[in-house]
Amino acid sequence: MFGIGSTELLVILVVALIVIGPSKLPDLMKTLGKGMAEFRRMSTDVKSTLEAEVDRADREQKQAEAKKQLYPETGDDAKTVAPADAAASPAKEAPRA
């Protein structure tokens, strides 16, 4: 835990007991514990979200590479083909006034 040994922790607790006083020390420790628990929860959430996004990006990249291997002619220099519906239906013109 932050590289603090048992002796250092004991010294910190004794100093806190002297400075804060025995009546407020339990409340302070309780509040500090809740704050640290919330910090851990949030850091775990951020870490899992970041890992999920990295995994999603990797999956998308692998899918794009697989698609490029299956259909090599659909690269950036390939010409796009109009859908069959567009050629079959007549274009609608705006009414003339």
N, C-alpha and C positions, 0 to 999 in steps of 0.2 A: 504494500500500500504506500505509494509515493516514496519508497526507500526509507521509511521511518521505522527504526527499531523499537523494541519495547521500552528501552531506557529513555529514548527521546520522547516517546508518547507519554510516559509517566511524568517527565519534566513538564511537558506542555500542559497536561491535566492539572498538575500542582499549581503552575503559574495561572492557569485559567481559574482555578478554585480561589486563589488569593485575589486576583483582579476582579472577577465577576461576583464572587461570593457564593456560598453554598445554597442559598435559596433560589437563585436564578440559573444556576448551572444546569440542572436537569432540563429546564425549559429550553435553554440554549442548545443543549446536546440533542434534544428531540427535534428542534427546528433544523439544526445542522444535518441530522440524519435524514429528515424528509427532503431537504434540499439536495443532498447527495444522491438519494434514491431517484429523485426526479431528473437530475442531471444524467444519471446512468440510463434511465429509461429513454430520455430524449436522444442521447448519443447512440444507443442501440437502434432506435428508430431511424435515425439519420444514416447509420451504417447499413441497415438492411435495405433502406430505400436506394441508397447509392449502389449497392450490390445488385439490386433488382434492375436498376437502369442500365448498369454495365452488361448484365446478362441479356437484357432485351436488345441492346445495341449489337452485341455479339451475334445473337440469333438473327437479327435483321441482316447483318453483314454476311453471315453464312448463307442465308436464303438468297441474297442478291448474287453471291458468287455461284451458288448452285444453279440459279436461273440463268446466269450468264454462260455457264458451261453447257446447259441444256439447249439454250437458244442463243448461239453466238452472234447471229445476224441482228439481234435487237440491241446492239450497242448504241453509242451516241451518234454514230454516222448513219444509222439505218433510217430509211424513210418511213414516215408514219402512214398508215393506210386508213382511209376514212371508213367508218362503220357502214355496214350494208344498209341500215335504215336511212342514213342521210342521203344516199344516192337514190333510193327508191321513192322517198317522199319529196314532193315539190316544195320549193322554198316559199314561204309565205311572205307576201309583200305588204307593206304598210298601205292602208287605204289612202287614196289620193283625194285631196280636198278640192 
